[in-house]
Amino acid sequence: MIDRFPEGAAMDVKSLAAFNPLYGQQAVRTALNKLSAAGHLRRVRERVGADRSQWVFRTYFSRTPRGDGWWNHFIATGEAPPETLPDTLPPAEQPGTARPREASTDAQPPPAEETPAHRALAGLGAADRRLALSAADCAALEPLAAEWLARGATEAVFRTAMTAGLPPEVHSPAAFTRRRLVDKLPPVRPAVPPHPGHPADVLPVTRLAECTDCRVPARPNALLGGLCRACRTGGRSVVPPPSARLAPTAVHRHAARVRAALHAGAIGVDHE
């Protein structure tokens, strides 16, 4: 169900439960926790701007299960890590499985390494079919896209800038994308002087990981499977509900009985 939602859809427990009334909020919460532990989902807080204190809350979903190392890299940089990370490699060969044949010497040479700019352009069609580009289009537009990335734009920012506010029909995706690449080119970022009293290499925090269950922010490496230790072990402290309060008249009656009992006991002691 989640993988069919459009980008930007609400992913909180109440919204998901309202979307599918067959499941209650507790069932949805359990399902999200299991998806997180299996490597499909992470919750993140992101700062709107480096000079602003406003934060937005996002939920990222991957159809392919990812390890903690993959997610930690993504949360830290905003981009998918190289596919050579240990937790994204194919499973090890099992005993008894047949080995593939050795490639012949006359095989075709491998394709050129895909650059981040080429990958960003090729992904526009998946984000919105109206901007589906051919391989030749991606190769022609790659220098312009590379300039965007060189000026600090992430692939997510690039994709949003290219696909936001599209007309109902785009007759020439390549020409339309070229026009946007030129017209919306971000400026060169000026060098930010270090804050007085702080080291020059200390940058403001722009992204924080959250526990999928309790939504408490923490360092990504502290959230195994996207869950904090308390939620993983079930040891999260629960504050018991306050006891029912007595009405004022009941309090007065109870106090009167206590005073009467004390008075009777005092009289009995004096008579002894």
Helices and strands as residue ranges (DSSP letters): G 2-4, H 13-19, H 25-37, E 41-47, E 55-61, H 68-77, G 86-88, H 116-122, H 124-127, G 129-131, H 135-150, H 155-163, H 173-183, E 207-210, E 217-218, G 220-222, H 229-233, H 248-271
